[in-house]
Amino acid sequence: MKRLSGWDAVLLYSETPNVHMHTLKVAVIELDPDRRDFTIDAFRQVIAERMEKLEPLSYQLIDVPGKFHHPMWREHCEIDFGYHIRPWRLPAPGGRRELDEAIGQIGSTALDRSHPLWEMYFVEGLANHRIAVVLKIHHALADGVASANLMAHGMDLLRRPEVGTYTPDPAPTKRQLVGSAFADHLRHIGRIPATLRYTVQGINRVRRSKGSFRPEFTPPPTFMNHLLTPERRFATATLALADVKETGKKLGATINDMVLAMSTGALRSLLLRYDGKAEPLLASVPVSYDFSPERIWGNHFSGMMVALPTDLADPLERVRASHDNAVTAKESHQLMGPELICRWAAYWPPRPTEAMFRWLSSRDGQNKVLNLNISNVPGPRERGRVGGATVTEIYSVGPLTAGSGLNITVWSYVDQLNISVLSDGATLKDPHEVTEAILAAFVEIRRAAGLSEELTVVPLAMAQA
């Protein structure tokens, strides 16, 4: 048994009927000629044999009686692989669009908390002798870095440890849960002085700083900011990582700068299309403070607020402004202390926190905090294999947050920069509008930089939708 951290618990409390807090991880797998009879039963066996490496998949959520404290994870619980690993078949022709539509449907329902908080879908019907594995896992279990490490543990990227006997742990008694909650509360009280010192130090650094602490504007109302529907729609696209690196090198921009600039250009075109104007936006960008390659569960990140210069028409000015805004946001984030929110989250009481998020998720209108979420996560650098088959692509997307109907998540994988977009049922009829706009914005940047507009074809990736 182990306690959810305050931040893990907040990600659990923030889930409501229209705000689902699972993330989606997608691996596209090309079956070798001698493995094309690979079935869901064979895949279930592969996962069952790797459960020692996929420990968080065996965690079951246990509430403390009366919600006296944050819930606990019961480790090594019983796993019903027939329940957790489910079949799905795509309609013809089994391309990117059909897969994206299936993932949107998979993402439209919340996870059942009476089971470990994950589902895995074995998707057949993809063209070119491929299958896809879609992992739906609750954010309370793992952030982006932990999820990337978990996927690496699930693929043949790391040397396999000695496989032990998988023995489920007994369920805790109410007395054990309450006793543990009392003890943890006392430990949390003992940490208050250190947390206060951390907070005061951050405030003093901000006061001494001559730079601006945060963007000095309120997120404007846009087509993407409204009361969310439970439905989810999903879209993907792939760029050659070499093209992005080449463009960034020419312009003195990092990959993260390029992701922000491409997203900014795409959002500018969508704002003009749907709102008739393009004001600067505020994006929440997750920043991890624990990159340990062995960490496969838990959340060790916070969000920094980055201004997106969607009001700028010139693509090179957008790249420069995206870089400058990201630097300013990172400096402010470090000044205040990257762990500030996570440390104070330990003291958020369960019932009032759940009530607050239910209220936030039921409000329509302008989001006063952010317009959307944008993530850039470095994924595996080596090509993985599952059950002896090659993993050709990996995609990932985080959840939507209350009042924000768009999430853009980018994962790099070997030679690919894979873009995923999640929206609800009211923001866009087709989220491929966003992926197409991102590709167009990237071409626009390359043209302005004097580089070829002809994008490199990624050999193993699916054709663009």
C-alpha positions in Angstrom: 0.0 0.0 0.0 1.2 3.5 -0.7 -0.5 6.9 -0.5 -1.3 9.0 -3.6 0.7 12.2 -3.4 -1.3 15.4 -3.1 -0.8 16.2 -6.8 -1.8 12.6 -7.8 -4.9 13.0 -5.7 -5.8 16.4 -7.2 -5.7 14.9 -10.7 -8.1 12.3 -9.4 -10.4 14.8 -7.7 -10.6 17.0 -10.8 -12.3 14.2 -12.8 -16.0 14.8 -13.5 -18.6 13.4 -16.0 -17.5 15.8 -18.7 -13.8 16.2 -17.7 -12.0 12.8 -18.0 -8.6 12.6 -16.4 -7.1 9.7 -18.3 -4.3 10.1 -20.9 -4.0 8.1 -24.1 -0.9 6.4 -25.4 -0.9 4.8 -28.8 1.6 2.4 -30.3 1.3 1.4 -33.9 2.9 -2.0 -34.5 4.0 -3.6 -37.8 3.6 -7.4 -37.7 6.5 -9.5 -39.1 5.5 -11.9 -41.9 5.8 -14.8 -39.6 3.8 -13.1 -36.8 0.7 -12.0 -38.7 -1.4 -14.5 -36.7 -0.6 -12.5 -33.5 -3.9 -12.4 -31.7 -5.4 -10.6 -28.7 -4.9 -13.7 -26.6 -1.2 -13.8 -27.5 -1.0 -10.1 -26.7 -2.6 -10.6 -23.3 0.0 -13.3 -22.6 2.8 -10.8 -23.5 1.4 -8.2 -21.1 0.8 -10.8 -18.3 4.5 -11.9 -18.6 5.6 -8.3 -18.2 3.6 -7.3 -15.2 6.7 -7.3 -13.1 7.9 -4.4 -15.3 4.6 -2.7 -15.5 3.9 -2.4 -11.8 1.5 0.6 -11.9 -0.9 -1.4 -14.0 -1.5 -3.6 -10.9 -2.4 -0.6 -8.6 -6.0 -0.5 -7.4 -7.4 2.7 -5.9 -8.6 2.4 -2.3 -10.5 5.2 -0.7 -10.0 6.0 3.0 -13.2 5.7 5.0 -15.0 9.1 5.1 -12.4 10.5 2.7 -10.4 11.4 5.7 -7.2 11.6 3.6 -6.0 11.1 0.1 -6.7 7.6 -1.3 -4.1 4.8 -1.4 -2.8 2.5 -4.1 -3.2 -1.2 -3.3 -0.2 -2.7 -5.1 -0.1 -6.1 -6.8 -3.9 -6.5 -7.0 -5.6 -9.2 -9.1 -5.7 -8.4 -12.8 -8.5 -9.5 -15.1 -6.7 -9.3 -18.5 -9.9 -10.2 -20.3 -11.5 -7.0 -18.8 -8.5 -4.7 -19.2 -7.2 -5.7 -22.6 -10.1 -5.3 -25.1 -10.5 -6.0 -28.8 -11.3 -3.3 -31.4 -11.6 -3.5 -35.2 -11.3 -0.6 -37.6 -13.5 -0.2 -40.7 -11.8 -0.2 -44.1 -9.5 1.2 -45.3 -7.9 1.2 -41.9 -5.8 4.3 -42.2 -4.8 7.1 -39.9 -8.3 8.7 -39.9 -10.1 5.5 -39.0 -7.6 4.9 -36.1 -8.0 8.5 -34.9 -11.7 8.2 -34.8 -11.5 4.9 -32.8 -9.2 6.5 -30.3 -11.6 9.4 -29.9 -14.4 6.9 -29.1 -12.1 5.1 -26.6 -11.3 8.4 -24.9 -14.9 9.4 -24.5 -15.7 7.3 -21.4 -14.1 7.5 -18.0 -12.3 4.7 -16.4 -14.1 2.5 -13.8 -12.6 3.1 -10.4 -13.6 -0.3 -9.1 -10.8 -1.7 -11.3 -7.1 -0.7 -11.7 -7.2 2.6 -13.6 -6.3 1.5 -17.1 -7.7 -0.1 -20.2 -5.7 -1.4 -23.2 -7.3 -1.8 -26.7 -5.9 -4.3 -29.3 -6.9 -2.6 -32.5 -7.0 -4.7 -35.7 -7.9 -3.7 -39.2 -5.0 -1.3 -39.8 -3.6 -1.2 -43.3 -0.2 -2.7 -44.2 -0.3 -5.6 -41.7 -0.3 -3.4 -38.7 -2.1 -3.3 -35.4 -2.4 -0.6 -32.8 -2.3 -0.8 -29.0 -4.1 2.0 -27.2 -3.5 2.5 -23.5 -6.0 4.5 -21.6 -4.4 5.3 -18.2 -5.5 7.6 -15.5 -3.3 10.7 -15.0 -3.2 10.0 -11.3 -1.1 7.0 -12.0 1.5 8.6 -14.3 2.6 11.9 -15.8 4.2 12.2 -19.3 7.7 11.2 -18.2 6.5 8.3 -16.2 4.3 7.2 -19.0 7.2 7.3 -21.5 9.3 5.2 -19.1 6.4 2.8 -18.6 6.1 2.3 -22.4 9.8 1.7 -22.6 9.4 -1.0 -19.9 6.6 -2.5 -21.9 8.7 -2.7 -25.1 12.0 -4.5 -25.6 14.0 -1.3 -25.0 15.4 -2.2 -21.6 17.1 -5.4 -20.5 14.5 -7.6 -18.9 14.9 -8.2 -15.2 14.5 -11.6 -13.6 10.7 -12.3 -13.7 9.4 -13.2 -10.2 6.2 -14.8 -9.2 3.3 -12.3 -9.4 1.4 -12.6 -6.1 -1.6 -10.3 -5.4 -1.4 -8.4 -2.1 -4.3 -8.7 0.4 -6.9 -5.8 0.5 -6.3 -3.5 3.6 -8.8 -3.3 6.5 -10.6 -0.2 7.4 -8.6 0.0 10.6 -5.3 -0.1 8.6 -6.6 2.6 6.2 -7.6 5.0 9.0 -4.5 4.3 11.1 -2.3 5.0 8.1 -4.2 8.2 7.3 -3.7 9.5 10.9 0.1 8.8 10.6 0.4 10.5 7.2 -1.5 13.5 8.5 1.0 13.9 11.3 3.8 13.6 8.8 2.2 16.3 6.6 1.8 18.6 9.6 5.5 18.1 10.3 6.3 19.2 6.7 4.4 22.5 6.9 7.4 24.6 8.1 9.6 23.4 5.2 6.7 24.1 2.7 6.3 27.6 4.1 10.0 28.2 3.8 9.9 27.0 0.2 7.0 29.3 -0.6 8.6 32.4 1.1 11.9 31.8 -0.7 10.0 31.7 -4.0 8.1 34.9 -3.2 11.3 36.7 -2.3 13.1 35.6 -5.5 10.1 36.9 -7.5 10.3 40.3 -5.6 14.0 40.6 -6.3 13.6 39.7 -9.9 13.4 42.6 -12.4 11.6 40.4 -15.0 7.9 40.0 -15.3 6.5 37.2 -13.2 3.5 36.2 -15.5 1.7 37.2 -18.6 -0.1 40.4 -17.9 -3.4 39.5 -19.5 -6.4 37.4 -18.9 -7.0 34.5 -21.4 -9.5 35.8 -24.0 -12.8 34.0 -24.7 -12.4 31.8 -27.8 -14.1 29.1 -29.7 -12.3 26.4 -27.7 -13.3 27.8 -24.2 -16.7 26.6 -23.1 -18.6 24.0 -21.1 -17.1 20.7 -22.2 -19.1 17.7 -23.6 -18.2 14.2 -22.5 -17.4 13.2 -26.2 -13.8 13.2 -27.3 -12.4 13.6 -30.8 -8.8 12.8 -31.7 -6.4 13.5 -34.6 -2.7 12.8 -35.3 0.0 13.9 -37.8 3.7 13.1 -38.1 6.7 15.2 -39.0 10.3 14.1 -39.6 12.2 15.1 -36.5 15.2 16.0 -38.8 13.0 18.7 -40.5 12.1 20.2 -37.2 15.7 20.2 -35.9 16.9 21.7 -39.2 14.4 24.5 -39.0 15.1 25.2 -35.3 18.9 25.3 -36.0 18.4 27.8 -38.8 16.3 30.0 -36.5 18.1 29.5 -33.2 15.1 27.7 -31.7 14.7 24.6 -29.6 12.3 21.7 -30.5 10.0 23.0 -27.7 10.2 26.5 -29.3 9.2 25.0 -32.7 6.3 23.1 -31.1 5.0 26.3 -29.6 5.5 28.3 -32.8 3.8 25.7 -35.0 0.9 25.5 -32.5 0.7 29.3 -32.4 0.5 29.6 -36.2 -2.2 26.9 -36.3 -4.2 28.5 -33.6 -4.0 31.9 -35.3 -5.6 30.5 -38.4 -8.3 28.7 -36.4 -9.0 31.8 -34.4 -9.4 33.9 -37.5 -11.7 31.2 -39.0 -14.0 30.8 -36.0 -13.7 34.0 -34.0 -12.8 36.5 -36.7 -9.9 37.8 -34.6 -6.6 36.5 -33.1 -5.6 37.8 -29.7 -2.7 36.3 -27.7 -3.6 33.1 -25.9 -2.4 31.6 -22.6 -1.2 27.9 -22.7 -0.4 25.7 -19.8 2.8 23.8 -20.6 3.7 21.0 -18.2 7.3 21.0 -16.9 8.7 17.9 -15.2 11.2 18.1 -12.3 12.0 14.4 -12.2 13.4 12.9 -15.3 14.6 9.6 -13.7 14.4 6.9 -16.4 13.3 4.4 -13.8 10.3 6.3 -12.6 7.1 4.7 -14.0 4.4 6.1 -11.8 3.3 9.3 -10.1 3.3 12.9 -11.1 6.3 15.1 -10.7 5.4 18.1 -12.9 3.8 21.5 -12.7 2.4 23.8 -15.3 4.0 27.0 -16.5 1.8 29.6 -18.3 3.2 30.6 -21.7 1.8 33.4 -23.8 1.2 32.4 -27.4 1.7 35.3 -29.9 -1.3 34.4 -32.1 -1.7 38.1 -32.9 1.5 38.1 -35.0 1.1 37.6 -38.7 4.8 37.1 -39.5 5.9 33.4 -39.0 9.5 34.3 -38.0 8.2 36.9 -35.5 6.0 34.1 -34.0 9.1 31.8 -33.7 11.1 34.6 -31.9 8.2 35.6 -29.7 7.4 31.9 -28.8 11.1 31.5 -27.8 11.1 34.7 -25.7 7.8 33.9 -24.1 8.9 30.4 -23.2 12.2 31.7 -21.7 10.3 34.3 -19.6 7.8 31.7 -18.4 10.5 29.2 -17.5 12.4 31.9 -15.5 9.2 32.9 -13.7 8.4 29.2 -13.0 11.9 28.6 -11.6 11.8 31.7 -9.5 8.6 30.8 -7.8 9.7 27.2 -7.3 8.7 24.3 -9.7 7.3 22.2 -6.8 5.2 24.9 -5.2 1.8 23.7 -6.3 2.7 20.1 -5.9 3.8 20.6 -2.3 0.7 22.5 -1.3 -1.6 20.0 -3.0 -0.8 17.6 -0.2 -3.1 19.8 2.0 -6.1 20.0 -0.3 -9.0 18.2 1.5 -10.7 15.5 -0.7 -14.4 16.5 -0.4 -14.1 20.3 -0.9 -11.6 19.8 -3.7 -13.9 17.4 -5.5 -16.8 19.9 -5.1 -14.7 22.8 -6.4 -13.8 20.8 -9.6 -17.5 19.7 -10.1 -18.4 23.4 -10.0 -15.7 24.5 -12.4 -16.6 21.7 -14.9 -20.2 22.8 -14.9 -19.6 26.5 -15.7 -19.9 27.8 -19.3 -18.1 30.7 -20.7 -14.6 32.2 -20.5 -11.8 30.3 -18.8 -10.0 32.8 -16.5 -6.9 30.7 -16.2 -5.9 29.3 -19.6 -7.0 28.7 -23.1 -5.5 25.3 -23.8 -2.8 22.8 -22.8 0.3 22.2 -25.0 2.8 19.4 -24.1 6.1 18.4 -25.6 7.5 15.1 -24.3 10.7 13.4 -25.4 9.8 9.8 -26.1 12.0 6.7 -26.7 15.1 7.1 -28.8 15.2 3.5 -29.8 12.6 1.6 -31.8 10.6 -0.7 -29.6 9.3 -4.2 -30.2 6.3 -5.9 -28.6 5.8 -9.6 -28.9 8.6 -9.6 -31.5 6.8 -7.0 -33.7 8.2 -3.5 -34.5 6.7 -0.4 -33.0 6.6 2.0 -35.9 4.9 5.0 -34.2 4.0 6.3 -30.8 1.4 9.0 -30.0 0.2 10.4 -26.7 -2.3 13.0 -25.5 -3.2 14.4 -22.1 -6.7 15.2 -20.8 -8.8 18.3 -21.4 -9.3 20.6 -18.5 -12.5 22.4 -17.4 -13.5 25.1 -19.8 -10.7 24.2 -22.3 -11.7 22.1 -25.3 -8.3 21.6 -26.9 -5.1 19.7 -26.0 -2.0 19.5 -28.2 0.5 16.9 -27.2 3.7 16.2 -29.1 5.9 13.1 -28.5 9.2 12.5 -30.3 10.0 8.9 -31.2 13.3 7.9 -32.9 13.1 9.9 -36.1 9.5 11.2 -35.7 7.8 14.2 -34.2 4.3 12.8 -33.6 1.5 15.3 -33.0 -1.8 14.5 -31.2 -4.8 16.7 -30.8 -7.7 16.0 -28.4 -10.9 18.1 -28.5 -14.4 17.6 -27.1 -17.6 17.2 -29.2 -18.4 21.0 -29.3 -15.0 22.6 -30.2 -14.5 21.2 -33.7 -16.3 18.8 -35.9 -13.0 17.4 -37.0 -9.8 17.9 -35.0 -7.8 17.2 -38.1 -8.3 20.9 -38.8 -5.8 21.5 -36.0 -3.2 18.9 -37.3 -3.5 20.2 -40.8 -3.1 23.8 -39.6 0.0 22.7 -37.6 1.6 21.2 -40.7 0.7 24.3 -42.7 2.2 26.5 -40.0 5.4 24.5 -40.1 5.7 24.8 -43.9 5.1 28.6 -43.6 7.9 28.8 -41.1 10.3 26.9 -43.3 9.3 29.0 -46.3 10.0 32.2 -44.4 13.4 30.7 -43.2 14.5 30.0 -46.8 14.2 26.2 -46.4 12.5 23.7 -48.6 8.7 23.5 -48.3 8.9 19.9 -49.3 8.6 17.9 -46.1 10.5 14.7 -45.5 8.3 11.6 -45.8 8.7 9.5 -42.6 9.0 5.9 -44.0 7.4 3.9 -41.2 4.6 6.4 -40.4 1.0 6.1 -41.5 0.0 8.4 -44.4 -1.3 11.8 -43.2 -5.1 11.9 -42.8 
